[in-house]
Amino acid sequence: MARDYYEILGVPRNATKEEIKQAYRKLALQYHPDRNKSKEAEEKFKEINEAYAVLSDDEKRKEYDMYGAAGFEQRYRPEDIFRGADFSDFEDLFESMGFGPFGFGRDPFDIFGFREGRRKRGADLQATIQITLEEAAQGISREFEFFKTKRCDVCNGTGGAPGAKLKVCPHCNGTGRIRTTRRMGPMTFQTVTTCNHCRGVGKVYEKLCPACGGSGMKREKEKITINVPPGVFDGMRMRFEGAGEYGPGGYGDLYLTVRVKKHPLFARDGDDLITEYEIPFTTAILGGEVEIETLTSGKKKVSIPGGIQPGDIITLKGEGMPKLQRSGRGNLLIKLKVQIPRKISKRQRELIEEFEKEGKKKFFGLF
């Protein structure tokens, strides 16, 4: 799955949603399995459906652009890519041309084998963790508690009472699916859904588990250890495989969004940190040495060159944020402000006026 979706659709990285839609339409018609019978076309059709499912979704596209193909792959299972993807416009187009909606079945999940009839895994969970900027710089390990649906330990998730026998589900006659047919004028529509009684298995227990009432699940508190890497960004989403809700097909995942609190001294710009520091106007003129507070290294002495101007920036190399999953650190950018005293003594005024006169002499002496 670690591939360039923009390259697959043949669009630039700044392509609009309409350009992405048009590119998908052109390629989908070219490689649709009902038109192009080659094995290569089948694989290409899978690729362009996957690319469109990501790039047509604002949230998925944002994460793909931010973390790249490899990082995106760590955050999404293959079947997760198609959740929320809207192919409805193209279903009508394909069917109007006599094609099946997606060639391999009646929905995009059939293309990759994620069929409705399979035993579904549990739902994914979404949660948020707040950390400080210092913790984001150093990385942290923290215990995280939450409630989730787990497998019943009495029936081991089967839903049947100990020793109970299985029988054919009377609702679906053992098929695991319920077919519903309805008519709208001259058209007939048939939908196939998973049987709610046997959950797609085709069989049910004669006697249900007394602990979970036949659901095979129970609600409990869970505790896991969260390892947040150094350099994590605000809004970054981490996936914990198998830490989500339980379902007949196994556990879903936990998606944890990291929120980094605002810092009173430092703002973040990529891997760099920005801070402001106020110096006396005399230091701005004459230069000098000041102590600057860093995020993780304490105070550092910084030389101020003479003639510095308000808004000038001095860089402390390597005192920014660690580069996420890379070596090295960003820089600390110190934006200087010049302090002008509101009140001065008589002697200070005399010295400044003398300084002004000397400046005028020097200026006019140039001409």
C-alpha positions as CSV (number, residue, x, y, z in Angstrom):
1,M,0.0,0.0,0.0
2,A,3.0,2.3,0.4
3,R,2.6,4.0,-3.1
4,D,2.2,7.4,-4.6
5,Y,-1.5,8.0,-5.0
6,Y,-1.0,11.2,-6.9
7,E,1.2,9.4,-9.5
8,I,-1.4,6.6,-9.8
9,L,-4.1,9.1,-10.7
10,G,-1.7,11.2,-12.8
11,V,-2.5,14.5,-10.9
12,P,-0.2,17.0,-9.2
13,R,-0.1,17.2,-5.4
14,N,-2.1,20.4,-5.4
15,A,-4.9,19.0,-7.5
16,T,-8.4,20.1,-6.7
17,K,-11.1,17.6,-5.7
18,E,-12.7,18.0,-9.2
19,E,-9.4,17.3,-10.9
20,I,-9.0,14.2,-8.8
21,K,-12.6,13.1,-9.6
22,Q,-12.1,13.6,-13.4
23,A,-8.8,11.7,-13.4
24,Y,-10.4,8.8,-11.5
25,R,-13.3,8.7,-13.9
26,K,-11.0,8.5,-17.0
27,L,-8.8,5.8,-15.5
28,A,-11.7,3.8,-14.1
29,L,-13.4,3.6,-17.5
30,Q,-10.1,2.6,-19.1
31,Y,-9.3,-0.2,-16.7
32,H,-12.7,-1.3,-15.6
33,P,-12.7,-5.2,-15.5
34,D,-15.8,-5.4,-17.6
35,R,-14.1,-3.5,-20.4
36,N,-10.4,-4.5,-20.0
37,K,-10.0,-8.2,-19.3
38,S,-6.2,-8.3,-18.8
39,K,-4.7,-9.2,-15.4
40,E,-2.7,-6.0,-15.4
41,A,-5.9,-4.0,-15.8
42,E,-7.4,-5.7,-12.8
43,E,-4.5,-4.7,-10.6
44,K,-4.5,-1.2,-12.0
45,F,-8.2,-0.9,-11.3
46,K,-7.6,-1.8,-7.7
47,E,-4.8,0.8,-7.4
48,I,-6.9,3.7,-8.8
49,N,-9.9,2.8,-6.5
50,E,-7.5,2.9,-3.5
51,A,-5.9,6.1,-4.6
52,Y,-9.3,7.8,-5.2
53,A,-10.6,6.6,-1.8
54,V,-7.7,8.4,-0.1
55,L,-7.4,11.6,-2.2
56,S,-11.1,12.3,-2.4
57,D,-11.4,12.2,1.4
58,D,-10.2,15.5,3.0
59,E,-9.0,14.0,6.3
60,K,-7.3,10.9,4.7
61,R,-5.6,13.2,2.1
62,K,-4.3,15.5,4.8
63,E,-2.8,12.6,6.7
64,Y,-1.3,11.1,3.5
65,D,0.3,14.5,2.6
66,M,1.6,15.0,6.2
67,Y,3.1,11.6,6.9
68,G,3.8,10.2,3.4
69,A,2.9,6.8,2.0
70,A,4.8,4.8,4.6
71,G,3.4,6.8,7.6
72,F,-0.1,6.6,6.2
73,E,0.2,2.8,5.9
74,Q,0.9,2.6,9.6
75,R,-2.2,4.4,10.5
76,Y,-4.8,2.7,8.2
77,R,-5.6,-0.9,7.6
78,P,-6.4,-1.7,3.9
79,E,-10.2,-2.0,4.7
80,D,-10.1,1.3,6.6
81,I,-9.1,3.2,3.5
82,F,-12.6,2.6,1.9
83,R,-14.6,3.6,5.0
84,G,-16.5,6.8,4.1
85,A,-15.3,6.8,0.5
86,D,-18.1,8.0,-1.9
87,F,-18.3,6.1,-5.2
88,S,-22.0,6.7,-5.7
89,D,-21.6,8.9,-8.8
90,F,-19.4,6.3,-10.5
91,E,-21.8,3.4,-9.7
92,D,-24.5,5.1,-11.7
93,L,-22.0,5.8,-14.5
94,F,-20.7,2.2,-14.7
95,E,-24.2,0.7,-14.6
96,S,-25.4,3.1,-17.3
97,M,-22.7,1.7,-19.6
98,G,-23.6,-1.9,-18.8
99,F,-20.7,-2.5,-16.4
100,G,-20.9,-3.8,-12.8
101,P,-20.3,-1.0,-10.3
102,F,-16.8,-2.3,-9.4
103,G,-16.3,-5.2,-11.7
104,F,-15.6,-7.8,-9.0
105,G,-18.8,-7.4,-7.0
106,R,-21.3,-4.8,-5.9
107,D,-19.1,-2.6,-3.7
108,P,-15.4,-1.5,-3.5
109,F,-14.8,-3.8,-0.5
110,D,-15.3,-6.8,-2.8
111,I,-12.3,-5.7,-4.8
112,F,-10.0,-6.3,-1.9
113,G,-11.9,-9.2,-0.3
114,F,-13.6,-7.2,2.5
115,R,-17.0,-8.7,2.0
116,E,-20.0,-7.9,4.1
117,G,-20.6,-11.6,4.8
118,R,-17.3,-12.1,6.6
119,R,-17.2,-12.0,10.4
120,K,-16.7,-8.4,11.3
121,R,-14.1,-7.3,13.6
122,G,-15.0,-4.9,16.4
123,A,-15.3,-1.1,16.0
124,D,-12.3,1.2,16.1
125,L,-12.1,3.5,19.0
126,Q,-11.1,7.2,18.9
127,A,-9.5,9.0,21.9
128,T,-7.4,12.1,22.6
129,I,-4.3,12.5,24.8
130,Q,-3.0,15.9,25.9
131,I,0.7,16.4,26.5
132,T,3.0,19.4,27.1
133,L,5.5,20.8,24.6
134,E,8.3,19.5,26.9
135,E,6.8,16.0,26.7
136,A,6.4,16.3,23.0
137,A,10.2,17.1,22.8
138,Q,11.3,14.4,25.1
139,G,8.8,11.7,24.3
140,I,6.7,10.0,27.1
141,S,5.4,6.7,28.2
142,R,2.0,7.0,29.9
143,E,-0.7,4.6,31.0
144,F,-4.0,5.2,29.3
145,E,-7.3,3.9,30.7
146,F,-10.6,3.6,28.8
147,F,-13.7,1.4,28.6
148,K,-14.1,-1.0,25.7
149,T,-16.1,-4.1,24.7
150,K,-14.1,-7.2,25.3
151,R,-14.6,-10.9,24.5
152,C,-16.7,-12.7,27.1
153,D,-14.4,-15.0,29.1
154,V,-17.3,-17.4,30.0
155,C,-18.2,-18.4,26.5
156,N,-14.9,-17.3,24.9
157,G,-16.9,-15.0,22.6
158,T,-19.1,-17.7,21.1
159,G,-22.3,-16.5,22.8
160,G,-23.3,-20.0,23.6
161,A,-23.8,-21.5,27.1
162,P,-21.1,-24.0,28.2
163,G,-21.9,-27.3,26.5
164,A,-24.6,-25.9,24.3
165,K,-24.9,-27.2,20.7
166,L,-25.1,-25.3,17.5
167,K,-28.2,-25.4,15.2
168,V,-28.9,-23.9,11.7
169,C,-30.0,-20.3,12.1
170,P,-33.8,-20.3,11.4
171,H,-33.7,-16.7,10.2
172,C,-31.3,-17.1,7.3
173,N,-31.5,-20.9,6.8
174,G,-27.8,-21.2,7.4
175,T,-26.7,-18.8,4.7
176,G,-25.6,-16.1,7.0
177,R,-27.2,-13.5,4.8
178,I,-30.7,-11.9,4.6
179,R,-31.9,-10.9,1.1
180,T,-34.4,-8.1,0.7
181,T,-36.2,-7.4,-2.6
182,R,-38.2,-4.2,-3.3
183,R,-39.8,-2.7,-6.3
184,M,-39.8,0.9,-7.5
185,G,-41.9,1.2,-10.7
186,P,-40.4,-1.2,-13.3
187,M,-37.2,-1.5,-11.4
188,T,-36.4,-4.3,-8.9
189,F,-33.7,-3.8,-6.2
190,Q,-32.2,-6.6,-4.1
191,T,-30.0,-6.0,-1.1
192,V,-28.0,-8.5,0.8
193,T,-27.1,-7.9,4.5
194,T,-25.5,-9.9,7.2
195,C,-28.0,-11.9,9.4
196,N,-28.2,-10.1,12.7
197,H,-29.2,-13.3,14.6
198,C,-26.2,-15.5,13.6
199,R,-23.9,-12.6,12.7
200,G,-23.2,-14.1,9.3
201,V,-22.1,-17.5,10.6
202,G,-25.3,-19.4,9.6
203,K,-25.6,-21.2,12.9
204,V,-26.8,-20.3,16.4
205,Y,-26.5,-21.9,19.8
206,E,-29.5,-23.7,21.3
207,K,-28.8,-22.0,24.6
208,L,-27.2,-18.6,25.1
209,C,-24.4,-17.8,27.5
210,P,-25.8,-16.6,30.9
211,A,-22.9,-14.1,31.4
212,C,-23.2,-12.1,28.2
213,G,-26.7,-13.0,27.0
214,G,-25.5,-14.5,23.8
215,S,-23.6,-11.4,22.6
216,G,-20.2,-13.0,23.3
217,M,-19.0,-9.6,24.6
218,K,-18.8,-7.6,27.8
219,R,-17.9,-4.0,28.8
220,E,-14.8,-3.5,30.8
221,K,-12.0,-1.1,31.7
222,E,-8.8,-1.4,29.7
223,K,-5.4,-0.1,30.5
224,I,-2.6,0.2,28.0
225,T,0.8,1.9,27.9
226,I,1.2,4.7,25.4
227,N,4.6,5.5,24.0
228,V,4.7,8.9,22.4
229,P,7.8,9.4,20.3
230,P,10.0,12.6,20.6
231,G,9.1,15.2,18.1
232,V,5.4,14.3,17.9
233,F,3.2,17.0,16.3
234,D,0.0,18.4,17.5
235,G,-2.9,16.5,15.9
236,M,-0.8,13.4,15.0
237,R,-2.9,10.2,15.1
238,M,-1.4,7.0,16.5
239,R,-2.9,3.6,15.8
240,F,-2.8,0.8,18.4
241,E,-3.7,-2.4,16.6
242,G,-6.1,-4.7,18.4
243,A,-6.9,-2.2,21.2
244,G,-10.4,-1.3,20.0
245,E,-13.7,-3.0,20.5
246,Y,-14.2,-6.7,20.2
247,G,-16.3,-8.3,17.5
248,P,-16.9,-11.8,16.0
249,G,-14.0,-11.2,13.6
250,G,-11.6,-10.0,16.3
251,Y,-10.6,-6.7,17.9
252,G,-10.7,-3.3,16.1
253,D,-8.0,-0.7,16.6
254,L,-7.6,2.3,18.9
255,Y,-6.8,5.6,17.2
256,L,-5.2,8.1,19.6
257,T,-4.9,11.8,18.6
258,V,-2.1,13.7,20.3
259,R,-2.9,17.3,21.4
260,V,0.1,19.4,22.4
261,K,-0.8,22.2,24.9
262,K,0.3,25.8,24.0
263,H,3.5,26.9,25.8
264,P,3.8,30.3,27.4
265,L,7.3,30.9,26.0
266,F,7.7,28.9,22.8
267,A,5.7,28.5,19.6
268,R,6.4,25.7,17.1
269,D,7.1,26.0,13.4
270,G,7.8,22.5,12.0
271,D,10.9,21.3,13.8
272,D,11.9,24.8,14.9
273,L,10.9,26.7,18.1
274,I,10.2,30.4,18.2
275,T,10.5,32.6,21.3
276,E,10.7,36.4,21.9
277,Y,13.3,38.1,24.1
278,E,13.4,41.7,25.1
279,I,16.8,43.5,25.4
280,P,17.6,47.1,26.6
281,F,18.1,49.6,23.8
282,T,21.7,50.0,25.0
283,T,22.4,46.3,24.3
284,A,20.8,46.7,20.9
285,I,23.2,49.5,20.2
286,L,26.4,48.2,21.9
287,G,25.8,44.5,21.8
288,G,26.3,42.2,24.7
289,E,25.6,38.8,26.1
290,V,22.2,37.5,27.5
291,E,20.8,34.3,28.9
292,I,18.0,32.7,26.9
293,E,15.7,30.0,28.3
294,T,15.6,26.9,26.1
295,L,12.9,24.2,26.1
296,T,14.9,21.3,27.4
297,S,18.5,22.5,27.9
298,G,18.0,25.2,30.6
299,K,19.5,28.6,30.1
300,K,22.0,29.3,27.3
301,K,24.3,32.3,26.8
302,V,23.7,34.2,23.6
303,S,25.8,36.9,22.1
304,I,24.0,40.0,20.8
305,P,25.8,41.8,18.0
306,G,25.8,45.7,18.2
307,G,23.4,47.5,16.0
308,I,20.7,44.8,16.3
309,Q,17.2,46.0,15.1
310,P,13.8,45.2,16.6
311,G,12.4,42.0,15.0
312,D,15.8,40.7,14.1
313,I,16.2,36.9,14.7
314,I,19.1,35.1,16.3
315,T,19.3,31.4,15.8
316,L,20.4,28.8,18.4
317,K,21.2,25.7,16.3
318,G,20.0,22.4,17.6
319,E,17.8,23.8,20.4
320,G,14.5,23.2,18.6
321,M,12.3,20.1,18.5
322,P,13.6,16.6,17.8
323,K,12.9,15.5,14.2
324,L,10.2,12.9,14.3
325,Q,11.6,9.5,13.4
326,R,14.8,11.1,12.1
327,S,18.1,12.2,13.6
328,G,18.8,15.7,14.6
329,R,16.9,18.6,16.0
330,G,15.4,21.9,14.7
331,N,16.6,25.3,15.8
332,L,15.5,27.9,18.4
333,L,14.7,31.2,16.7
334,I,14.9,34.2,19.0
335,K,13.0,37.2,17.9
336,L,14.4,40.3,19.6
337,K,12.4,43.1,21.0
338,V,14.0,46.4,22.1
339,Q,13.0,47.9,25.4
340,I,12.6,51.7,25.4
341,P,12.6,53.2,28.9
342,R,9.5,55.3,29.7
343,K,11.5,57.5,32.1
344,I,15.1,58.6,32.2
345,S,17.2,60.7,34.5
346,K,18.6,64.1,33.7
347,R,22.1,62.7,33.2
348,Q,20.8,60.0,30.9
349,R,19.0,62.6,28.8
350,E,22.1,64.7,28.5
351,L,24.1,61.7,27.3
352,I,21.5,60.7,24.8
353,E,21.3,64.3,23.5
354,E,25.1,64.3,23.2
355,F,24.9,61.0,21.4
356,E,22.3,62.5,19.0
357,K,24.6,65.5,18.2
358,E,27.5,63.2,17.5
359,G,25.4,61.2,15.2
360,K,24.3,64.3,13.3
361,K,27.9,65.5,12.9
362,K,28.9,62.1,11.6
363,F,26.0,62.0,9.2
364,F,26.6,65.5,7.7
365,G,30.3,65.0,7.6
366,L,29.7,62.4,4.8
367,F,28.6,65.1,2.4
